[in-house]
């Protein structure tokens, strides 16, 4: 069944021979954009740590200027959060491989690690400061602790992407359809193989977007295939699940 909704093609799609396992390659422009986002995130994190150092230095100046310390904690928090958001976005453009577990963890959870670095030393200095009374320690320690918790939660990636996952997602779609083309909606949480799928042809849908698996992931953070579309493709094309070959191990790119 075709759709009567407005169809917007995001860009071109990649054709692939039927039932051929391919290796997903991150586009050079995505790698370049990810690198830029990581540089910006790094700069913001350095500035955040600088704000923390400034707040710590004020703890040694009597009388204690509570207002300025709170302002610096707020600045620290904003910088850490923005940096973490940019870092996680870069990982969705150019994810790490799960082969190296240490590198994968560090790259995926660097936002959370940075949050700890940007606030924990300050909390320690606040609680051990001889220039603060109990009430002041409670106020500043509570604010810094809340900032650490918030920044850590936002910085943590509870479902980090990997190059293996991206490879498998594209490989699956290409096996089912013969091409790297999916469709999705503004509010959808899954990408589809058929524009006429009943899950997106509803009264609530006025526009359907068409593009590659990578574009659905990048533009809408959609990483899950519609099961209805998947079953329909298998049935219509007479595919046998036993013939499906999982994606090959991604081949590392050599930078020129």
Short mmCIF file of the C-alpha atoms (twelve columns), coordinates in Angstrom:
data_MODEL
# 
_entry.id   MODEL 
# 
loop_
_atom_site.group_PDB 
_atom_site.id 
_atom_site.type_symbol 
_atom_site.label_atom_id 
_atom_site.label_alt_id 
_atom_site.label_comp_id 
_atom_site.label_asym_id 
_atom_site.label_seq_id 
_atom_site.Cartn_x 
_atom_site.Cartn_y 
_atom_site.Cartn_z 
_atom_site.pdbx_PDB_model_num 
ATOM 1   C CA . UNK A 1   0.000  0.000   0.000  1 
ATOM 2   C CA . UNK A 2   1.389  3.413   -0.999 1 
ATOM 3   C CA . UNK A 3   1.177  6.470   1.201  1 
ATOM 4   C CA . UNK A 4   -0.814 9.636   0.618  1 
ATOM 5   C CA . UNK A 5   1.356  11.590  3.038  1 
ATOM 6   C CA . UNK A 6   3.958  14.140  2.025  1 
ATOM 7   C CA . UNK A 7   7.244  12.299  1.401  1 
ATOM 8   C CA . UNK A 8   10.511 14.167  1.972  1 
ATOM 9   C CA . UNK A 9   13.710 12.551  0.745  1 
ATOM 10  C CA . UNK A 10  16.562 13.512  3.050  1 
ATOM 11  C CA . UNK A 11  19.264 12.566  0.525  1 
ATOM 12  C CA . UNK A 12  20.276 9.827   -1.823 1 
ATOM 13  C CA . UNK A 13  20.255 6.188   -0.740 1 
ATOM 14  C CA . UNK A 14  22.789 3.450   -1.223 1 
ATOM 15  C CA . UNK A 15  21.941 0.474   -3.389 1 
ATOM 16  C CA . UNK A 16  23.377 -2.919  -2.552 1 
ATOM 17  C CA . UNK A 17  23.178 -6.349  -4.149 1 
ATOM 18  C CA . UNK A 18  20.609 -8.607  -2.555 1 
ATOM 19  C CA . UNK A 19  21.709 -10.810 0.344  1 
ATOM 20  C CA . UNK A 20  25.230 -9.407  0.430  1 
ATOM 21  C CA . UNK A 21  26.856 -8.567  3.716  1 
ATOM 22  C CA . UNK A 22  28.597 -5.197  3.570  1 
ATOM 23  C CA . UNK A 23  30.721 -3.324  6.013  1 
ATOM 24  C CA . UNK A 24  29.230 -0.082  7.257  1 
ATOM 25  C CA . UNK A 25  31.640 2.780   6.648  1 
ATOM 26  C CA . UNK A 26  31.293 6.071   8.476  1 
ATOM 27  C CA . UNK A 27  31.170 8.840   5.915  1 
ATOM 28  C CA . UNK A 28  34.224 11.153  5.841  1 
ATOM 29  C CA . UNK A 29  31.993 14.184  6.411  1 
ATOM 30  C CA . UNK A 30  30.546 12.539  9.531  1 
ATOM 31  C CA . UNK A 31  34.027 11.804  10.834 1 
ATOM 32  C CA . UNK A 32  35.042 15.418  10.223 1 
ATOM 33  C CA . UNK A 33  31.918 16.733  11.965 1 
ATOM 34  C CA . UNK A 34  32.478 14.384  14.899 1 
ATOM 35  C CA . UNK A 35  36.059 15.570  15.235 1 
ATOM 36  C CA . UNK A 36  34.910 19.190  15.268 1 
ATOM 37  C CA . UNK A 37  32.271 18.481  17.931 1 
ATOM 38  C CA . UNK A 38  34.841 16.713  20.099 1 
ATOM 39  C CA . UNK A 39  37.225 19.650  19.852 1 
ATOM 40  C CA . UNK A 40  34.487 22.060  20.933 1 
ATOM 41  C CA . UNK A 41  33.470 19.737  23.770 1 
ATOM 42  C CA . UNK A 42  37.081 19.526  24.917 1 
ATOM 43  C CA . UNK A 43  37.417 23.315  24.983 1 
ATOM 44  C CA . UNK A 44  34.196 23.673  26.978 1 
ATOM 45  C CA . UNK A 45  35.358 21.055  29.475 1 
ATOM 46  C CA . UNK A 46  38.684 22.823  29.952 1 
ATOM 47  C CA . UNK A 47  36.811 26.071  30.634 1 
ATOM 48  C CA . UNK A 48  34.554 24.189  33.072 1 
ATOM 49  C CA . UNK A 49  37.551 22.928  35.015 1 
ATOM 50  C CA . UNK A 50  38.875 26.497  34.981 1 
ATOM 51  C CA . UNK A 51  35.611 27.657  36.577 1 
ATOM 52  C CA . UNK A 52  36.061 24.979  39.238 1 
ATOM 53  C CA . UNK A 53  39.623 26.159  39.949 1 
ATOM 54  C CA . UNK A 54  38.276 29.690  40.285 1 
ATOM 55  C CA . UNK A 55  35.642 28.534  42.775 1 
ATOM 56  C CA . UNK A 56  38.239 26.615  44.788 1 
ATOM 57  C CA . UNK A 57  40.530 29.648  44.929 1 
ATOM 58  C CA . UNK A 58  37.702 31.719  46.428 1 
ATOM 59  C CA . UNK A 59  37.495 29.253  49.324 1 
ATOM 60  C CA . UNK A 60  40.867 30.543  50.523 1 
ATOM 61  C CA . UNK A 61  39.843 34.200  50.525 1 
ATOM 62  C CA . UNK A 62  38.234 35.571  53.676 1 
ATOM 63  C CA . UNK A 63  35.523 36.708  53.861 1 
ATOM 64  C CA . UNK A 64  34.060 33.960  51.665 1 
ATOM 65  C CA . UNK A 65  32.134 35.300  48.690 1 
ATOM 66  C CA . UNK A 66  29.303 32.763  48.534 1 
ATOM 67  C CA . UNK A 67  27.591 34.411  45.580 1 
ATOM 68  C CA . UNK A 68  30.611 34.205  43.287 1 
ATOM 69  C CA . UNK A 69  31.281 30.596  44.220 1 
ATOM 70  C CA . UNK A 70  27.685 29.692  43.359 1 
ATOM 71  C CA . UNK A 71  27.962 31.576  40.055 1 
ATOM 72  C CA . UNK A 72  31.147 29.686  39.158 1 
ATOM 73  C CA . UNK A 73  29.488 26.371  40.038 1 
ATOM 74  C CA . UNK A 74  26.615 27.291  37.691 1 
ATOM 75  C CA . UNK A 75  29.062 28.231  34.919 1 
ATOM 76  C CA . UNK A 76  30.919 24.962  35.496 1 
ATOM 77  C CA . UNK A 77  27.659 23.031  35.216 1 
ATOM 78  C CA . UNK A 78  26.511 24.690  31.993 1 
ATOM 79  C CA . UNK A 79  29.878 24.172  30.295 1 
ATOM 80  C CA . UNK A 80  30.083 20.512  31.329 1 
ATOM 81  C CA . UNK A 81  26.533 19.765  30.151 1 
ATOM 82  C CA . UNK A 82  26.932 21.457  26.758 1 
ATOM 83  C CA . UNK A 83  30.241 19.680  26.256 1 
ATOM 84  C CA . UNK A 84  28.674 16.318  27.150 1 
ATOM 85  C CA . UNK A 85  25.786 16.815  24.733 1 
ATOM 86  C CA . UNK A 86  28.199 17.636  21.906 1 
ATOM 87  C CA . UNK A 87  30.415 14.675  22.815 1 
ATOM 88  C CA . UNK A 88  27.511 12.214  22.736 1 
ATOM 89  C CA . UNK A 89  26.394 13.657  19.401 1 
ATOM 90  C CA . UNK A 90  29.907 13.095  18.016 1 
ATOM 91  C CA . UNK A 91  29.779 9.459   19.144 1 
ATOM 92  C CA . UNK A 92  26.596 8.939   17.160 1 
ATOM 93  C CA . UNK A 93  28.316 10.255  14.063 1 
ATOM 94  C CA . UNK A 94  31.533 8.304   14.610 1 
ATOM 95  C CA . UNK A 95  31.169 5.598   17.281 1 
ATOM 96  C CA . UNK A 96  33.915 3.517   18.857 1 
ATOM 97  C CA . UNK A 97  34.358 -0.223  18.414 1 
ATOM 98  C CA . UNK A 98  33.440 -2.658  21.168 1 
ATOM 99  C CA . UNK A 99  36.569 -4.664  20.347 1 
ATOM 100 C CA . UNK A 100 38.638 -2.434  22.618 1 
ATOM 101 C CA . UNK A 101 36.499 -2.410  25.768 1 
ATOM 102 C CA . UNK A 102 38.591 0.190   27.594 1 
ATOM 103 C CA . UNK A 103 38.574 2.653   24.681 1 
ATOM 104 C CA . UNK A 104 34.875 2.020   24.093 1 
ATOM 105 C CA . UNK A 105 34.028 2.791   27.727 1 
ATOM 106 C CA . UNK A 106 36.184 5.913   27.876 1 
ATOM 107 C CA . UNK A 107 34.843 7.324   24.604 1 
ATOM 108 C CA . UNK A 108 31.239 6.481   25.475 1 
ATOM 109 C CA . UNK A 109 31.284 7.709   29.083 1 
ATOM 110 C CA . UNK A 110 33.753 10.595  28.891 1 
ATOM 111 C CA . UNK A 111 30.976 13.063  29.653 1 
ATOM 112 C CA . UNK A 112 30.271 11.367  32.974 1 
ATOM 113 C CA . UNK A 113 33.985 11.111  33.794 1 
ATOM 114 C CA . UNK A 114 34.446 14.802  33.028 1 
ATOM 115 C CA . UNK A 115 31.527 15.685  35.311 1 
ATOM 116 C CA . UNK A 116 33.287 13.924  38.187 1 
ATOM 117 C CA . UNK A 117 36.572 15.700  37.434 1 
ATOM 118 C CA . UNK A 118 34.809 19.069  37.169 1 
ATOM 119 C CA . UNK A 119 32.988 18.869  40.522 1 
ATOM 120 C CA . UNK A 120 34.392 16.262  42.906 1 
ATOM 121 C CA . UNK A 121 37.588 18.190  43.808 1 
ATOM 122 C CA . UNK A 122 35.473 21.277  44.542 1 
ATOM 123 C CA . UNK A 123 33.176 19.280  46.823 1 
ATOM 124 C CA . UNK A 124 36.187 17.921  48.724 1 
ATOM 125 C CA . UNK A 125 37.626 21.428  49.188 1 
ATOM 126 C CA . UNK A 126 34.245 22.745  50.354 1 
ATOM 127 C CA . UNK A 127 33.779 20.024  52.955 1 
ATOM 128 C CA . UNK A 128 37.342 20.334  54.270 1 
ATOM 129 C CA . UNK A 129 37.602 24.142  54.185 1 
ATOM 130 C CA . UNK A 130 38.451 25.790  57.497 1 
ATOM 131 C CA . UNK A 131 37.067 29.107  56.248 1 
ATOM 132 C CA . UNK A 132 33.478 27.853  55.976 1 
ATOM 133 C CA . UNK A 133 31.091 27.230  58.836 1 
ATOM 134 C CA . UNK A 134 28.697 24.282  58.906 1 
ATOM 135 C CA . UNK A 135 25.840 26.151  57.264 1 
ATOM 136 C CA . UNK A 136 28.014 27.444  54.421 1 
ATOM 137 C CA . UNK A 137 29.434 23.973  53.827 1 
ATOM 138 C CA . UNK A 138 25.900 22.588  53.673 1 
ATOM 139 C CA . UNK A 139 24.747 25.170  51.133 1 
ATOM 140 C CA . UNK A 140 27.791 25.068  48.849 1 
ATOM 141 C CA . UNK A 141 28.292 21.328  49.228 1 
ATOM 142 C CA . UNK A 142 24.627 20.681  48.419 1 
ATOM 143 C CA . UNK A 143 24.723 22.884  45.309 1 
ATOM 144 C CA . UNK A 144 27.991 21.365  44.060 1 
ATOM 145 C CA . UNK A 145 26.726 17.850  44.793 1 
ATOM 146 C CA . UNK A 146 23.494 18.455  42.904 1 
ATOM 147 C CA . UNK A 147 25.496 19.872  39.988 1 
ATOM 148 C CA . UNK A 148 27.717 16.780  39.963 1 
ATOM 149 C CA . UNK A 149 24.687 14.481  39.954 1 
ATOM 150 C CA . UNK A 150 22.943 16.380  37.150 1 
ATOM 151 C CA . UNK A 151 26.073 16.683  35.002 1 
ATOM 152 C CA . UNK A 152 26.915 13.025  35.562 1 
ATOM 153 C CA . UNK A 153 23.451 11.818  34.546 1 
ATOM 154 C CA . UNK A 154 23.444 13.949  31.410 1 
ATOM 155 C CA . UNK A 155 27.031 13.005  30.561 1 
ATOM 156 C CA . UNK A 156 26.456 9.268   30.955 1 
ATOM 157 C CA . UNK A 157 25.411 7.347   27.844 1 
ATOM 158 C CA . UNK A 158 23.103 4.514   28.908 1 
ATOM 159 C CA . UNK A 159 22.882 3.113   25.373 1 
ATOM 160 C CA . UNK A 160 26.187 3.944   23.701 1 
ATOM 161 C CA . UNK A 161 26.449 3.278   19.965 1 
ATOM 162 C CA . UNK A 162 29.166 1.139   18.430 1 
ATOM 163 C CA . UNK A 163 30.505 0.668   14.925 1 
ATOM 164 C CA . UNK A 164 29.441 -2.985  15.129 1 
ATOM 165 C CA . UNK A 165 25.854 -1.977  15.917 1 
ATOM 166 C CA . UNK A 166 25.764 0.510   13.035 1 
ATOM 167 C CA . UNK A 167 27.158 -2.094  10.663 1 
ATOM 168 C CA . UNK A 168 24.552 -4.658  11.644 1 
ATOM 169 C CA . UNK A 169 21.634 -2.207  11.355 1 
ATOM 170 C CA . UNK A 170 22.530 -1.267  7.787  1 
ATOM 171 C CA . UNK A 171 23.366 -4.844  6.853  1 
ATOM 172 C CA . UNK A 172 19.941 -6.013  8.045  1 
ATOM 173 C CA . UNK A 173 18.045 -3.420  5.999  1 
ATOM 174 C CA . UNK A 174 20.095 -4.188  2.885  1 
ATOM 175 C CA . UNK A 175 19.386 -7.911  3.250  1 
ATOM 176 C CA . UNK A 176 15.664 -7.280  3.652  1 
ATOM 177 C CA . UNK A 177 15.250 -4.783  0.809  1 
ATOM 178 C CA . UNK A 178 18.349 -4.819  -1.387 1 
ATOM 179 C CA . UNK A 179 19.082 -1.168  -0.629 1 
ATOM 180 C CA . UNK A 180 19.969 1.126   2.230  1 
ATOM 181 C CA . UNK A 181 16.683 3.033   2.348  1 
ATOM 182 C CA . UNK A 182 14.281 3.500   5.249  1 
ATOM 183 C CA . UNK A 183 11.554 5.953   6.208  1 
ATOM 184 C CA . UNK A 184 10.477 7.589   9.448  1 
ATOM 185 C CA . UNK A 185 8.299  10.345  10.896 1 
ATOM 186 C CA . UNK A 186 8.987  13.378  13.090 1 
ATOM 187 C CA . UNK A 187 7.715  11.717  16.253 1 
ATOM 188 C CA . UNK A 188 8.507  8.093   15.400 1 
ATOM 189 C CA . UNK A 189 10.814 5.841   17.399 1 
ATOM 190 C CA . UNK A 190 11.423 3.244   14.650 1 
ATOM 191 C CA . UNK A 191 12.427 3.374   11.009 1 
ATOM 192 C CA . UNK A 192 10.333 1.545   8.415  1 
ATOM 193 C CA . UNK A 193 10.890 -0.265  5.142  1 
ATOM 194 C CA . UNK A 194 7.507  0.648   3.652  1 
ATOM 195 C CA . UNK A 195 6.060  4.147   3.334  1 
ATOM 196 C CA . UNK A 196 2.611  2.563   3.466  1 
ATOM 197 C CA . UNK A 197 3.223  0.866   6.831  1 
ATOM 198 C CA . UNK A 198 0.111  1.174   9.021  1 
ATOM 199 C CA . UNK A 199 2.212  2.433   11.924 1 
ATOM 200 C CA . UNK A 200 3.153  5.640   10.103 1 
ATOM 201 C CA . UNK A 201 0.094  6.082   7.871  1 
ATOM 202 C CA . UNK A 202 -2.126 7.503   10.583 1 
ATOM 203 C CA . UNK A 203 -4.093 10.702  11.073 1 
ATOM 204 C CA . UNK A 204 -1.269 11.982  13.282 1 
ATOM 205 C CA . UNK A 205 1.263  11.735  10.458 1 
ATOM 206 C CA . UNK A 206 1.475  14.452  7.810  1 
ATOM 207 C CA . UNK A 207 5.014  13.880  6.502  1 
ATOM 208 C CA . UNK A 208 7.281  10.875  5.967  1 
ATOM 209 C CA . UNK A 209 11.033 11.218  5.645  1 
ATOM 210 C CA . UNK A 210 13.120 8.900   3.467  1 
ATOM 211 C CA . UNK A 211 16.849 8.335   3.751  1 
ATOM 212 C CA . UNK A 212 19.555 5.915   4.824  1 
ATOM 213 C CA . UNK A 213 19.774 4.067   8.129  1 
ATOM 214 C CA . UNK A 214 22.607 6.405   9.151  1 
ATOM 215 C CA . UNK A 215 20.465 9.455   8.416  1 
ATOM 216 C CA . UNK A 216 17.546 8.122   10.476 1 
ATOM 217 C CA . UNK A 217 19.978 7.571   13.314 1 
ATOM 218 C CA . UNK A 218 21.691 10.939  12.996 1 
ATOM 219 C CA . UNK A 219 18.639 13.126  12.400 1 
ATOM 220 C CA . UNK A 220 16.131 11.463  14.713 1 
ATOM 221 C CA . UNK A 221 18.239 9.134   16.904 1 
ATOM 222 C CA . UNK A 222 16.187 6.194   15.598 1 
ATOM 223 C CA . UNK A 223 18.008 2.856   15.811 1 
ATOM 224 C CA . UNK A 224 15.219 0.278   15.805 1 
ATOM 225 C CA . UNK A 225 13.564 -1.374  12.796 1 
ATOM 226 C CA . UNK A 226 9.780  -1.748  12.637 1 
ATOM 227 C CA . UNK A 227 8.950  -5.430  13.197 1 
ATOM 228 C CA . UNK A 228 5.842  -5.220  11.009 1 
ATOM 229 C CA . UNK A 229 7.933  -3.985  8.068  1 
ATOM 230 C CA . UNK A 230 10.605 -6.574  8.773  1 
ATOM 231 C CA . UNK A 231 8.153  -9.476  8.754  1 
ATOM 232 C CA . UNK A 232 6.431  -8.150  5.641  1 
ATOM 233 C CA . UNK A 233 9.722  -7.903  3.737  1 
ATOM 234 C CA . UNK A 234 10.705 -11.446 4.696  1 
ATOM 235 C CA . UNK A 235 7.320  -12.786 3.558  1 
ATOM 236 C CA . UNK A 236 7.054  -10.769 0.325  1 
ATOM 237 C CA . UNK A 237 10.583 -11.547 -0.828 1 
ATOM 238 C CA . UNK A 238 10.538 -15.153 0.327  1 
ATOM 239 C CA . UNK A 239 13.583 -14.704 2.526  1 
ATOM 240 C CA . UNK A 240 14.799 -17.396 4.874  1 
ATOM 241 C CA . UNK A 241 16.157 -16.230 8.217  1 
ATOM 242 C CA . UNK A 242 18.618 -19.124 8.138  1 
ATOM 243 C CA . UNK A 243 20.250 -17.566 5.069  1 
ATOM 244 C CA . UNK A 244 20.905 -14.253 6.801  1 
ATOM 245 C CA . UNK A 245 24.553 -13.529 7.416  1 
ATOM 246 C CA . UNK A 246 25.391 -11.123 10.263 1 
ATOM 247 C CA . UNK A 247 27.429 -8.091  9.345  1 
ATOM 248 C CA . UNK A 248 31.134 -8.597  8.862  1 
ATOM 249 C CA . UNK A 249 33.548 -7.144  11.389 1 
ATOM 250 C CA . UNK A 250 34.114 -3.482  10.459 1 
ATOM 251 C CA . UNK A 251 37.439 -2.848  8.775  1 
ATOM 252 C CA . UNK A 252 39.376 0.038   10.379 1 
ATOM 253 C CA . UNK A 253 39.798 2.960   8.055  1 
ATOM 254 C CA . UNK A 254 43.296 4.142   7.208  1 
ATOM 255 C CA . UNK A 255 43.583 7.898   7.328  1 
ATOM 256 C CA . UNK A 256 45.560 9.394   4.505  1 
# 
